[in-house]
Amino acid sequence: MEPRSASWLYVTLCMMSLLAQGFNNHPTSSLPRVQRVKRGWVWNQFFVLEEYTGLDPLYIGKLHSDMDKGDGSIKYILTGEGAGTTFTIDDSTGDIHAIQRLDREFKSQYVLRAQARNRLTDRPLEPESEFIVKIQDINDNEPKFLDGPYRASVAEMSKIGTSVIQLTATDADDPTYGNSARVVYSILEGQPYFSVDAKTGVVRVSLTDMDRETRENYTVVIQAKDMGGQLGGLTGTTRVDISLGDVNDNPPIFDQRLYQMSVPESASVDSEVGRIWAKDRDVGVNADMTYSVIDGDGRDTFGIATDSSNRYAIITVKKPLDFEAKCSYTLKVEGANTHLEDGTTLSDVTTFSDVTIVHISVDDVDEPPVFDAPAYLLEVAEDADVGTLVRMIAARDPDGDNNTVRYSLDRSSDPDKFFYMDITSGALMTLRPLDREQLAWHNISVLAMEMNNPSQLSSVAVSIRVRDVNDNAPTLSDYLEAYVCDGARAGQSLSS
Ligand SMILES: *[C@@H]1O[C@H](CO)[C@@H](O)[C@H](O)[C@H]1NC(C)=O
């Protein structure tokens, strides 16, 4: 049977009255319960408040047929959503009650069907009719910040009014009815630095010149209150941790106007002499540095580089050092920020740099003796007498104190003791007769050491070639004998 406008279905619009009076503690009997629904009204809706807490079942409405004489011959039947479980009907009187607590946020309406039948014959007396029980909202849900707590960041020195983050509180109550879901935002903690827009929940900067280097982190507590913020509204709060982002508003500064460093003269090229740092109160790229030597007598001898963290200057040796030649250098070093804010002008560029002086002293190192040649190539005649001077070898201590040098031969390089080295003069002499035909080269090592410090020892290669002297007459006889045949005549060619 098609549901149609059912003239037989009367409803009680008790809920409107309930709303007007407050719904708690109303004995159902005292409610103004029956109102005849006029044609043209939305006749088939019942309204009932959610979360009824009374002890008696909540009266919802009444089915009534005009044919009902009140003698119990009509049986009212309720079917549809929640019939028998959530809603019950007195089949004689047609009174409908809710026997379960109703929660609009769980289910906001129920579609039910009403029938009126003859109790004896079970014949329908009225066409089946559909109606809806709508659950009316009460403010039983507080606003909730579902994504909180929040983190946000805003650049330091931002203008007042700069938006930081927008918060949204969700209220499960009915947004289309009353103010139960109408949320207003306020700030409980975090003033005077930040504010919140009551309507939109946008958190904004509310103090000028907030400086990250002074204070970086702020805790802001935001409250959302429903009922449009009015007294009695339910509240929810959340925390926003706001950090100030860095901008390059601090110049780098060397903490010393003069740095002292020292380096041994033996330091190899590219070795590190020392580090200096122009400190910058900013962080990240805003503290990145680049360094250069802009002046000073050491600019050709020392180099400068920036370490991999872009913070420190590394001063290195660029050319070999010699204490005896120059023992002190000065560098004028500039450190500059590499990253400047957009719109930085030329005058700012010099603001974001600093200059310092680095004084480098070269330390004397006790160096071993140095020979007057890197290697020696000498010659001696093979018939030279024992004691012949081959050469005077000379070495000197390069250090300032110029220690006396002592000479010797590396014995392993002259195992057969052909040569003799005079310990004080450096005179290299023959000790035995030489024979080029036996040994054409004597390649020996000469040692020089500082007299008072034998650990300062150096050696040099000396190659002595034995010069040929015509001391061996050709002795062909041995060969000739082999070829002289018996009976050969004088003058006969041997090769024929
Ligand atoms: C000795 O030194 C000379 C010149 O350096 C070289 O020609 C020769 O081969 C060397 N002899 C030996 C045995 O090392």
The ligand as a Gaussian input file, in Angstrom:
#p B3LYP/6-31G(d) Opt

LIG

0 1
 C      126.434000       4.105000     -10.570000
 O      125.972000       5.436000     -10.948000
 C      126.090000       5.729000     -12.331000
 C      125.732000       7.158000     -12.541000
 O      124.636000       7.494000     -11.800000
 C      125.213000       4.754000     -13.138000
 O      125.339000       5.024000     -14.531000
 C      125.643000       3.344000     -12.836000
 O      124.822000       2.431000     -13.484000
 C      125.625000       3.053000     -11.329000
 N      126.190000       1.734000     -11.084000
 C      125.680000       0.900000     -10.237000
 C      126.371000      -0.438000     -10.095000
 O      124.721000       1.181000      -9.621000

